[in-house]
């Protein structure tokens, strides 16, 4: 039996995400990672670096806020931006990249920028030019992280009609990975299932002194939710939500050449996210094991109430029958008998008018 279109789409999106993480076939020259204080994008960047190491790609780390010894994965070259102008920084990076291919295919190069906040604040007008100039060949991929909840301090000399840096970055990126916390996504899902208002966390709470929401991970909630948006050359976008389960949180993670890889599943397939409505019952709607809706009042009827309901004669019930009380052809007409109270309010002269 051929797979359904939904199954084909889900399989295709999963393979596309795996291809993006492994930097195969130039899936995305510029990948933008959007994270927040609630959930860092570091685990996803580390997964890119693991897979790049497996494929023997060269990793160049461009540091704006990370010390060399604090990099959580192996890198080949470390470029510090401290005290460098934008032109000198570009010159140092380009000197480490392979020239345009004229002979055998060069080695795949992965450029990792740890934080775009400094670059977006100080050089917002040259942001697109600088990033585009680093992609000098098909074997060069750029992976940059932008902290979306940190405010920008853009100089007043900037053109007021120019787009802001986040808009520029999302326009340039060929793939956007938005990182979310799995426990928070599950909490919002549980609220939606109960038709309750979705909870907010961290800065969105609007409480003094609260930067990161307090959340306790339950069993099975280890992982990172990734919203993938890949822009194709045709202009069509592919959007899907995934859960990346880190190797330290599971014992069944796959490994290749001694390097542990993360497990990737669709968010809809996560056992804690997928929920069956209680109205279907435990027997799949067969009527066995159904749970009653919890309310503050009783929706059931007693036997006496059921007998009284069956004995009620509805008004104008006779007119709804086929033919009605007046004979054939009168079905559906309204029967009205004027009572004593109605006769007192009835005026013959007004009726003639």
C-alpha positions in Angstrom: 0.0 0.0 0.0 1.4 3.4 -1.1 2.0 5.9 1.8 -0.4 8.7 2.2 0.6 12.3 1.2 0.8 13.2 4.9 3.3 10.3 5.6 5.3 11.3 2.5 5.5 14.9 3.7 6.6 13.9 7.2 9.2 11.5 5.9 10.5 14.2 3.5 10.7 16.9 6.1 12.6 14.5 8.5 15.1 13.6 5.9 15.5 17.3 5.0 16.3 18.2 8.6 18.8 15.4 8.8 20.4 16.6 5.6 20.5 20.2 7.0 22.2 19.0 10.2 24.8 17.1 8.2 25.5 19.9 5.7 24.9 17.5 2.8 24.6 18.7 -0.8 24.6 22.4 0.2 21.2 22.1 2.0 21.6 25.7 3.4 24.5 28.1 2.8 23.4 30.3 5.7 21.6 28.8 8.7 20.3 31.2 11.3 19.6 29.9 14.8 17.2 32.0 16.9 17.3 31.2 20.6 16.2 32.9 23.8 17.1 32.9 27.5 14.5 30.2 28.0 16.3 27.8 25.7 19.8 28.2 24.3 20.6 27.2 20.8 23.9 25.7 21.9 22.8 22.1 21.8 21.8 22.5 18.1 25.0 24.2 17.2 26.9 21.4 19.0 25.0 18.8 16.9 26.1 20.6 13.7 29.7 20.5 14.9 29.5 16.8 15.7 28.2 15.9 12.3 30.7 18.2 10.6 33.5 16.4 12.5 32.2 13.0 11.3 32.2 14.2 7.7 35.7 15.6 8.2 34.6 19.1 7.5 36.8 22.0 8.7 35.2 24.0 11.5 36.1 27.7 11.9 34.8 29.3 15.1 34.3 33.1 15.0 34.0 34.3 18.5 32.3 37.5 19.7 31.6 36.5 23.3 33.1 33.0 23.8 36.5 32.1 25.1 38.6 29.5 23.3 38.6 27.1 26.2 34.8 27.4 26.6 33.9 26.0 23.2 32.1 22.8 24.0 33.2 20.9 20.9 36.3 20.4 18.8 37.2 23.1 16.3 40.0 23.5 13.8 40.5 27.3 13.9 39.5 30.0 16.4 39.1 33.6 15.2 38.7 36.2 17.9 37.0 39.5 17.0 38.3 41.5 20.0 39.7 44.8 18.9 39.3 44.2 15.2 37.5 46.4 12.7 34.9 44.9 10.4 37.3 45.1 7.4 40.2 43.4 9.3 37.9 40.7 10.6 36.7 39.9 7.2 40.3 39.8 5.9 41.3 37.3 8.6 38.3 35.0 8.0 38.7 35.0 4.2 42.4 34.1 4.5 41.4 30.9 6.2 38.9 29.9 3.5 39.7 28.0 0.4 39.9 29.9 -2.9 37.3 29.5 -5.5 37.4 25.9 -6.8 39.5 25.4 -9.9 40.7 21.8 -9.4 39.5 19.0 -7.1 36.5 19.8 -4.8 37.8 21.5 -1.7 37.0 20.3 1.8 33.7 21.4 3.4 34.1 24.4 5.7 31.7 25.3 8.5 31.8 28.9 9.8 30.2 29.2 13.2 29.4 32.6 14.6 28.6 32.4 18.3 26.7 35.6 18.7 25.4 38.1 16.0 24.2 40.6 18.6 27.5 42.7 18.6 27.7 42.7 14.8 24.0 43.7 14.5 24.3 46.5 17.0 27.6 48.1 15.8 27.5 47.4 12.1 23.8 47.0 11.2 24.2 48.8 7.9 27.0 46.4 6.8 25.4 43.2 8.2 24.2 41.8 4.9 27.4 42.7 3.0 29.7 41.2 5.6 27.8 37.9 5.9 27.3 37.4 2.2 31.1 38.0 1.5 32.0 35.0 3.6 30.1 32.6 1.4 32.8 32.4 -1.3 32.0 28.9 -2.6 29.6 26.0 -2.6 31.6 24.1 0.0 31.3 26.9 2.6 28.4 26.9 5.1 27.6 29.6 7.6 25.9 28.9 11.0 25.1 31.9 13.1 23.2 32.4 16.4 21.1 35.4 17.2 19.6 35.9 20.7 16.2 37.2 19.9 15.3 38.5 23.4 18.3 40.8 23.9 17.6 44.4 22.9 19.7 46.1 20.3 21.5 49.4 20.8 21.6 50.7 17.2 23.4 54.1 16.7 21.2 57.1 16.0 23.1 57.7 12.7 21.4 54.7 11.1 19.0 55.4 8.3 15.5 55.3 9.8 14.1 53.6 6.7 16.5 50.7 6.7 15.2 47.4 8.0 16.2 46.3 11.5 18.9 43.6 11.9 16.5 40.7 12.8 14.5 41.4 9.5 17.8 41.5 7.5 19.0 38.3 9.1 15.7 36.4 8.4 15.8 37.7 4.8 19.3 36.5 4.2 19.1 33.1 5.9 18.3 30.1 3.7 17.3 28.1 6.8 15.9 29.4 10.1 15.9 27.2 13.2 13.8 28.6 16.1 14.7 26.9 19.4 12.1 26.4 22.1 12.0 24.6 25.5 10.3 21.2 25.4 8.7 21.5 28.9 7.2 24.9 28.0 5.8 23.6 24.7 4.2 20.7 26.5 2.8 23.0 29.1 1.2 25.2 26.4 -0.2 22.0 24.7 -1.8 20.8 27.9 -3.4 24.2 28.4 -4.8 24.2 24.8 -6.2 20.7 25.3 -8.2 22.0 28.3 -9.2 25.2 26.6 -7.2 27.2 29.1 -5.1 30.3 28.5 -1.6 29.3 27.5 1.1 30.0 30.2 3.9 32.5 29.6 7.5 32.2 30.8 10.4 34.4 31.5 10.3 38.0 30.2 6.8 37.5 28.8 5.5 37.2 32.4 6.1 40.9 32.9 7.2 40.4 36.5 10.0 42.4 38.1 13.3 40.5 38.3 12.1 37.5 36.2 14.4 36.7 33.3 14.0 32.9 33.0 10.8 31.0 33.9 11.0 28.4 36.6 10.2 25.0 35.2 10.9 21.5 36.4 11.6 18.9 33.9 9.5 15.7 34.3 10.5 12.3 33.1 10.7 12.2 29.3 10.9 15.9 28.8 14.6 16.0 28.0 15.0 17.5 24.5 14.9 20.7 22.5 12.1 21.7 20.2 13.3 23.1 16.8 11.0 24.9 14.4 12.6 24.4 11.0 12.0 26.7 8.0 14.0 25.9 4.9 13.8 28.3 1.9 14.1 26.5 -1.4 15.5 28.0 -4.5 12.1 28.1 -6.0 10.9 30.3 -3.2 8.8 27.6 -1.6 9.3 27.2 2.2 9.3 23.9 4.1 8.2 24.3 7.8 8.2 21.5 10.4 8.6 21.1 14.2 11.1 18.6 15.6 12.3 17.4 18.9 16.1 16.8 19.2 16.9 14.5 22.0 20.5 15.0 23.1 22.8 12.0 23.5 23.2 12.6 27.3 19.5 12.3 27.8 19.0 9.0 26.1 20.8 5.7 25.9 19.5 4.8 22.4 21.2 7.6 20.5 22.9 6.5 17.3 26.6 6.8 17.0 29.0 7.0 14.0 32.8 6.7 14.2 32.6 6.9 18.0 30.6 10.2 18.1 27.2 10.1 19.6 24.4 11.8 17.6 21.1 13.2 18.8 17.8 11.5 18.0 15.5 13.5 15.8 11.7 12.9 15.9 8.7 14.9 14.8 7.1 16.9 17.5 3.7 15.3 16.7 5.3 11.9 17.2 6.6 12.7 20.7 4.8 10.5 23.3 4.2 13.4 25.6 3.0 15.8 22.9 0.6 13.4 21.2 -2.6 13.1 23.2 -5.9 11.3 22.5 -9.1 13.2 23.5 -10.8 11.7 26.6 -14.2 11.7 24.8 -13.0 8.8 22.7 -12.7 6.6 25.7 -10.1 3.9 26.5 -11.8 1.5 24.0 -11.4 3.7 21.0 -14.9 5.0 21.0 -16.6 1.7 21.5 -18.5 3.0 24.5 -16.5 1.1 27.1 -14.4 3.0 29.6 -15.7 6.4 28.6 -14.9 9.2 31.0 -17.6 11.7 31.9 -16.9 15.4 31.6 -16.1 17.0 34.9 -18.5 19.8 35.7 -19.9 21.6 38.8 -23.4 20.4 38.1 -25.1 17.1 37.1 -25.9 16.6 33.4 -27.7 13.3 33.8 -31.4 12.6 34.3 -33.1 10.4 36.8 -35.7 7.8 35.8 -38.6 10.0 37.0 -37.2 12.9 34.9 -37.0 10.7 31.8 -40.6 9.6 32.2 -41.8 13.2 32.7 -39.9 14.3 29.6 -41.5 11.5 27.5 -45.0 12.6 28.7 -44.6 16.2 27.7 -46.8 17.2 24.8 -45.1 19.8 22.7 -47.1 22.8 21.5 -48.3 22.7 17.9 -47.2 19.1 17.7 -50.3 18.1 15.8 -49.5 20.6 13.0 -46.2 19.1 12.3 -47.7 15.7 11.3 -48.3 14.8 7.7 -51.7 16.3 6.9 -52.2 18.0 10.3 -55.4 18.0 12.3 -57.4 19.8 9.6 -56.8 17.2 7.0 -54.5 16.7 4.0 -52.5 19.7 2.8 -52.4 21.4 6.2 -49.1 20.1 7.5 -46.9 22.7 9.0 -49.5 25.3 9.6 -49.4 27.1 13.0 -52.2 26.1 15.5 -53.1 28.9 17.9 -55.9 28.9 20.4 -56.7 32.3 21.8 -56.8 32.2 25.6 -58.7 34.4 28.1 -55.7 36.7 28.7 -55.2 37.2 25.0 -58.8 38.1 24.5 -58.6 41.0 26.9 -55.7 42.5 24.9 -57.4 41.9 21.5 -59.2 44.9 20.0 -61.6 44.2 17.1 -61.2 47.8 15.7 -57.4 47.5 15.6 -57.8 44.1 13.9 -59.9 45.7 11.2 -57.4 48.4 10.6 
